[in-house]
Structure formats: structure tokens, C-alpha cells
């Protein structure tokens, strides 16, 4: 064993052992802090849920976790490439499968390893588990036993039973084949398919190709004994026999002639370069044996540079990976209470996966697979597992197919709303941003981005067009933006899908520097300096565009320091009626949302500035559908310290009282009291603030920014913002850590009509 492989083995074992053995744990979803909780969770309160389920079994999904619970079941008879290693040794694989269910589709799992080799008895054991689970995922059971187990379970059970090794592989192969056929300009009805491997996955893949339109007479199945042909008796079963050819040919080398698609689920070295040369033009080679494919992609390409190649490995393009399928098909099936996973649902899954690969890649997938070109074509037939759009697209398609085919016991009233909920579970900002997006779609505001050459900005512009939340204008060199769109596989075209300003040669340059000089001539800016700034400073250019009415809002700050950008926004856009009040960050944590201010604008705000920040923050919270409960946070607490921050907070409180603000606020107080109403009631029982605060306003930017960053780094909080308050939605300054999704959120905020802003 090489040193590298030894290190990899040690790392893998450490991963499974530390800090806690295994990859799963169980967590309670309800509080268990006192006797009241105990009496509801168990006796006597639990009896009420039991009686409801006895009266109506469908209520099990209301009162228990069953509706989101899958069993991953194996007897360990065919584990990965390890063979029959037994039920106990298969447990790490089954735990891993459960982790993938949770990660990609938020489905809870129990892994169940059963020490039973008799397929009939195994099926009886699995069927007896139906009261516990909403669905069953059979895994790593050898052929032909897996066919028997699945058939018997499906006959006996009224919940989905899905053998992923068969059908998951078949669905992903079907999606990859659908797109490979498009790339090769062929049709399923025309192609000749040659397959090696007559196991469960291979047979399921061939059956899927038949459902997609391949003619049975055009399928040539080979195994270790050669061609499966009529009259053959060795190593045959009904599933193989269905593909028997009436032919005198016997070897793979003989039947490969004129093939359009080679489908390998066998072992390494089965297919040679010489065989690839004898296939039809634009040959499609799916060499899916793991860890070593039936032919190395380099050898296949050397034989025919036009080959369209897929493997089961992640270090080659087009990895056929079941994780593209099983979490999402189960998600859709569970959410409509499907009694089975039928052909219609499987085909919907194929079509959803294939269609996503043909769409532009997501920013999240691009970030996860840096350096790879995620553009539909020979090297990108299927999407990547970390593409967050898979959940809503595939699960939504599966749910619809289940309803249309009549197997859904809990059909959805609104499919689009369902897909929105799924997106909200992936994009944590989606739910709270929905109202903002709806308002932005009603307008047609022009949003200019200062750093138009940044890939994140280009992706945000693409997403804006898809979401309909404004018209992007990008400041940047057109040739650079075109190159980066091509590199990122973005379909948007400079000057076609969005307008742009080229700092090096825009025809409006004379007008722009003239406008800037007119604004700044009494502040020491000469014509020469104005010309230089309008050639080099994209923030100033964007601000001038807004001032001239050529754009409605500016977004800048993907690089550089916040206050540097703010300086130019103040110069060009600030008026007696509009001036930066503060920066507000919406922090989305696992269990709550929290607004934090002022994180950027006023390092040591006066009492008046604090009061203005509080009023603006309340106005913005309501834009998100949140009724503000604002805490003025300080080291001093209800007057117990005579500190500078305490004095400023108390003065701000007096200003707010005089204005008779129409929202709840209180201070000055510690952050823990702001968030814990029970603690606050003990320390200060007469507080005017009811419940937990949802807006924290601090006495300086050091404290506000620290809280913002702690929420992000320690609790995995997601930030929407910063939102520049007080500028009437004319400008927003982001921070360099922002993502493309974050820019889209800011663009939606910028796309809102001015009357909704402050």
C-alpha cells in the first residue's frame, strides 16, 4: 500500500471514529426541560396522540416523525465493490446513506442492518417495519435476491419501497443518456445499446432506457459469459432472459460494431480503445464500474476524440452518482404520501435532473466545484450533487407525477408553493425574502452594479433576469465580462441581456465627469480629477448614474472598504432629505431571524443618530413582514452604569419617547436580556418590551459588527445585507464576503419602489 493510500485510509478511519463514533445521532425536536414537557412527551399526554392515530392511521404523519422517516435496509450481501461482507460490516455505508438523505433533502433515517440471507425472510422482516417508516430504501443486496426482496415488499407494503442500487442508478443513467443523446444529435428510438453487466443495476438501467424509447431489439446485453442470447442456460434469470438476442454473435467484441451507447456496469478493462473505434460516430460511453471504469476516459478519447464519456468517479467529468436521485425522489414521495414510487415518478425524476444540467449552473455549485466548467455539453451531462436547485426541481416533479398518477394519499393544494417551501429549506433567506421579491417583481427598477466584472455580480445579474426583480446594469469592460460569462457558463450576453458602462470608453464619459465635477467643484475636485475618477472609480460612476436618473439604485462593495464606498455615495447622492443613517444586517440563524444595527456607518453614533437608526430599522423590519421589537443594547443596563454608551442610549430612548414611535423598543440593556424575556422580567419586571427582541441596536459599530460576525461564524448564521438605511433605496454597499445569492437578495431590496423604503 502506498504512503498516500495509507494516509487516506487513516483519515477515513479517523473521520468515522472521532469525535464521536459513527456518523449519526438522534436529537429531540420538542422541549424536555420540566415536568410539563415530560407529561406531554410521555405519559399521560402521549396517549392522546396514540388515540388519534388509532382512530385515523393517516394522522401518524401529524403526530409522529413517520412522514419524514426512511429506513435504509441492507443485509450486506453486495456492498459497494467489497462484495458480501455481511450486515454488520455494511453499517458504515448505511449510516453514510442516511447522512446523505439528511444533507440533501432533510429526510430523517434509521439504518437497519439485517443478518438474513434468505430473500423471502428478509422481505418479511422489512414488510413488518411498515408502521415505523414512511418509506424503505433497500441497499446493497445481491442480485437476484434484490429483485425478490423488492417485489415481495412492494406487494405487501403500502409505502414506497425503492432499491436504490437498481432504480437510483437507472434514473441518473437515464438523465445522463437523455442529455448525451441531445449532444450527439441522436434519438433513443434509433440507437443501438451494448451493455456489460447483468446485475441489478445493469438490468434496471436497460429497463429505464426502454421506458425512454430504446427498442428492445436494439439492446445487446453481455456479461462475464458473453452475449445473453436465446437458448443460453448458464447464469441466467428471468431479468436477463428478457434481453436475450436471437443471434450467432457471442462476444462483446463482436456486438460492439455500430453501437451508439456502451453502458458498463461490470469491471475494469472490459472495453478497449479498438472497440470504441468501431462504434458509431459521437459514441456514448458510460463506463460506470467503480473504482476503475471499463475503459479509462483518456484511452476512450484517444480512440475517438468525439466520445461522450461518463463514469462513476468524481475525478472525471459526468459522474453518475445516485445522490442526484434518491434524496429528491424520496422527498417528493414522502411529501404527498405516495404509496409507491412508480414509473411516472421515476421518469419525472429523470427529466428534472436532465433539464437542470441544461440550465445555467448555480453559484453554489460553481463555488463547490471551483475550476470546473459547468456548461451543458459533452463534459457536463448531469448536474452536480451540490446544486441546491435539485431539491425543488426534482422533488417537485416527482410530487406532481405522484399526484397525476393517482398514488398520492396527501396531494398538494399548490405545487408552486410547495416548491417555494423546498427552496426556502435550501436557501435559508428564501422564506423571509419572499415578500421582498414579490414587491420587486412589481417594479422595473434599474440596478447598477459597481463591480460588474466580478463573477458573483454576473451570476446575480443572471439570477435577477430569471427572477424578474429588476434590470441589471453592469460597470465593467465588455470583453472581460464576456470572457467571464463564458468561463462561468452563464448564458447572459453583454449588451443584449443587460446594459453596461465601459469605464475605458463609454460615450457618456464627458457627461459623467461633467456631472461629478459640477457636484464636487466646491469641494476641491478639479476637472482633471473628475476625469480621472470617472475613468477609475466604478462606485462614483454608479452614483453619478443614479444622480442623473440613468439608474434607480447602486450596489457596490464586493471589494474594498465599506466607508470608502460610502464616501462617494455621500458625495454624489446625499441631500438634506437623504443621508446615510446606518447599516442594518438581517441575520438568519437556525431557529430565528435577528436584525443588527449599526454595523458600518457611524462608528460612535450620537443619541440622535441612534434614535434615527432605531426608527429606520423598525421600518425595514416591517418590509420583511417582521413586527419590530427593538432593544437598545449597551454594557449599561437600565441605568446601572454611568458610561458613555449608557448615556447615549438613555438619551436616544428619550428622543424615541418624544416621537411616540409606533413600535416596541426598550433599553438600555444587555443582549442576553434582550433575547430572554424571562430573564428580563426578573431583572426589570416593568419593561415595555414583550417577548424576545428581534432588532438589536448597538452603541458603536465595533459591538454591532462583532455580533454580526459571531452569529455568522459560530451559529452558521446567514446575512442579508448590509442594508444602507436613509438613502431612499438609491444605494447599497455590500461586503467582500457576500455571495452571488446575497447580491441577488440585495438586488431584490434595491428593486423595491422608493415608497416602501427609508
Buried (B, 14 or more C-beta within 10 A) or exposed (E): EEEEEEEEEEEEEEEEEEEEEEBBEEEEEEEEEEEEBEEBEEEEEEEEBEEBBEEEEEBBBEBBEBBBBBBBBBBBBBBEEEEBBBBEEBBBBBBBBBBBBBEBBBBBBBBBBBEBBEBEEBBBBBBEBBEBBBBBBBBBBBBBBBBBBBBBBBEBBEBBBBBBBBBBBBBBBBBBBBBBBBBBEBEBEEBBBBBBBBBBBBBBBBBBBBBBEBBEEBBBBBBEEBBBBEEBEEEBEEBBEBBBBEEEBBEBBBBBEEBBBBBBBBBBEBBBBEBBBBBBEBBBBBBBBBEBBBBBBEBBBEBBEEBBBBBBBEEBBBBBBBBBBBBBBBBBBBBBBBBBBBEBBBBBBBBBBBBBBBBBBBBBBBBBBEEBBBBBBBBBBBBBBBBBBBBBBBBBBBBBBBBEBEBBEBBBEEBEEBBBBBBBBBBBBBBBBBBBBEBBBEBEBBBBBBBBBBBBBBBBBBBBBEBEBBBBBBBBBBEEBBEBBEEBBBEBEBEEBBBBBBBEEBEBBEBBBBBBBEBBEEEEBEEEBBBEBBBEBBBBBBBBBBBEEBBBBBBBBBEBEBEEBBEBBBBBBBEEEBBBBBBBBBBBBEEEBBBBBBBBBBEEBEBEBBBBBBBBBBBBBEBBEBEBBBBBBBBBBBEEBEBBBBBBBBBBBEBBEEEEBEBBBBBBBBBEBBBBBEEBEEBBEEBEBEEBBBBBBBBBBEBBBBBBBEBBEEEEBBBBBBBBBBBBBBBBBBBEEBBBBBBBBBBBBBBBBEEBBB
